[in-house]
Amino acid sequence: MYRILIIEDDRAISDAITTQLRAWDMTARAVTDFRNVLGEFASFEPHLILLDISLPFYNGYHWCQEIRRVSKVPIIFISSASDSMNIVMAMNMGADDFIAKPFDLNVLLAKVQALLRRTYDFASNVTVLEHHGAMLNTGEGILTYEGETIPLSKNEYRILLTLMQNKGKVVSREKLMEALWATDSFVDENTLSVNVNRLRKRLDAAGLMDFIATQHGVGYIVK
């Protein structure tokens, strides 16, 4: 079942879209916290986004850019600001389509279905893991925080991925070494410690202080 995230502050419009999508067996959710759009995006893991330009706090262009930093999920702008300049800007920001308000719900549904077919008939869904504002795109191996990309080595990515997949739980050193073996690297206790320390320095430098905690004699945890 496809998941559609609606980023629209007009409740009547978002309710109408939600009803239409659910009638076609799609799961639809409207954003409620317009300060934390990325957080709602990460927790819902949508297959497609419907995005208005005019929103509280930050406009749709801002959120389109932020989402594009961590994901290639299809984005359709829905807006009454449908002059050529806004349409061109939306597409340049990374949108896949633009629908002018007012629109026919059947036309919107047809465009949503067509874009879903084009995207997911040929590509698998990409998961974005979020923790304390850090966004890890598991498809591209990209970590971002507050709009900045944090470069990761192959080993650092595998460590962080394993920890974020198990956030709130202690991950043993043995399990992390198994994750590193998947990269065809030679791994021993010292290799793991070196990579964890390098990863911590990268995270600290980006503002993610104490992101990884040590459970002495057991392993590591993000919490």
N, C-alpha and C positions, 0 to 999 in steps of 0.2 A: 504494500500500500504506500503510495507516494505521500510525502509530508510537504506541505506548503506553508511557508512563513509569510504572514501579511504584516508589513510595516506601514501602517496607515492609521493616522490619529482620528479620522472621522469614523466614529463607532458605527453609524448606519451603513457606511460603505463596507467596512470590514465585516460586519455581521452578514450583509447580503452576499459578499464573496464567500465567506465561510459556509453559508448554507448551500450555495451553488456547488462548491467543491465537494462537500460531504455527500451531496446527492449522487455524486459520481465516484463514491467510495474512496475519496482522498481524505487524508487527515490534515486539517487546517488549524493553524494557531495564529492569533493576532498578538503582536508585541504589546505589552502593557507598560513596561518600564523603558521609556525612551532615552534614559541616561545610560542604559545597559543593554543596548541592542545586540552587541557582540556576545554578551553572556547568554542572552536568550537564543541567539543563533546557535551557539555552541551546544547548549543543553538540548535543543530540539533536533539538531542535525537535519535540516530540511533538504529536500531534493530540488526545491525551486523557491525563489523569493519574489514576492510582489512588493514593490517599493515606491512610496510616494516621494516627491521632491520636498514639499513643505511639511516639516515635522517639528515637534518641540525640541528645544535645545540645540540639536545639530540637524542639518538638512540631509536629504536622501543622497546627495552627492558625497557627503562625508562618509556616510555609512557604506555606500557602494565601494568607495576606496578602501575602507577598513576591512570589509569582507573580502575584497579582491586580494588583500595582502596574505590571506590565509586559505582562500578557497576559490575554486573555479565554478562553484554552484551557479546554475543559470539564474539570472536576475532580469525581471521585467519591470520597468518603470511604469507606474500608473499616475498620471498627473493632468491637471487642467492647464498647467504651464506647458502647452504643447507647440510653442513656436519652434521654428527650425533651430534656433540657437540652443534651446534647452534639449531638444532631441539629439543634436550633434554632441552636446556636452555629456549627456547621459551615456551615449554609445562610446565616447572617448574614455569615460570613467570605467568602462568595462561591462555596461549593460548589454543584454542579448536582444532586447526588444523594448518598444515604447508604445503604450496604449494611452490615447488621450481620453480624459474625462469630459463629459459623461460618456460611458461606454455601455454596450449591450453585454450583459453577463454571458450570453451564449458565445459571443465573439471572444470574450476574455477566456472562457473555458476552452475554446478551440485552440487559441494561441498557447495556452498552458499545456494542453495535451500534445500539441505538435512539438513544442520545445522539449518536453519530457521524453518524447519518442526519439528525437534527434540526439539528445544527450545520453540517455541511458540504454538505448539499444546497442550502443557501441562503446560505452564506458562504464566502469564500475563506480559505485558511490565512494566518495572520499570522506573519511572521518576526520573531524577536527576535535582534538582534546583540549579542554580549557581548565586552568587551575590558577586561581589568584590573578586573573587577567592575562596569563601566558597562554598563547594559542599554538598548539602543535598540529600542523597539517600532516597526517600520516601518509597521504598519497605522495606528497612532494618532499617530505622530510624537512619542512620549514618551520622554524620557531619564531614567533613574533610577540612583542610586548610593547604596549603603548605606541603602536604604529611603527616600531623599529624591528627590523629583521635581525635575529641573533644567529650568527653562523655556527654550525655544529659539524664536528667531524662525524664519520660513520659510526664510530664507537660511542661517542657522546650522544648521538641520536638514539641508538639502541638502548642505552642506559635510561635516558629520559623517557623514551616511549614506554619501557617496562614499568618505570616508577609511576608515570601518569595513568597507565592502564590499571594500576593497582593503588591509586591514591587513597590515603587513609589507612593503608595496610603496610606493614613492614615487609619489604622484599629482601630475601636472604642474599648474601653474597654469592652463594652457589647459583641461585636463579639468574642473577645478573651476569655471572660468568657464562652460563649457558646461552644467554641472549647475545653475548659478544662472540661466542663461538660461531653463531649464525653468520657473522661477517667474515668468516674464514681467517680471523686474526688469531695469533697465538695468545692465549689468555692464562695468566696465573694471578695469584692474590695481589702481587705488586702491580701488574698491568691494570687490574680493576681499580686499585686505589689511585693510581696516576690519572686514569681517565675520569674518575669521579671528582678528583680535585680540580682538574682542568675545567670540567663542566661547571663546577661550583663557581670558579673564578669568572667564567663567562656570564653566568646568571647574576652574580653579584655586581659585575660591571654594568649590566643592563638595568640594575635596580631591583632585581629579584633576590633580595638578601634572605639568607637562611631558607631558601626554597627547598633544599634537600637536607633532612635531618639524619643524623647517625643514631642508630640503636646499637650500642656497643655490644659486641659479641654476637650480633644477629645479622644486621644489614642496614638498609636505608629506607627512608619513608618521605613522601611528600604529603603534607597534611595542612 
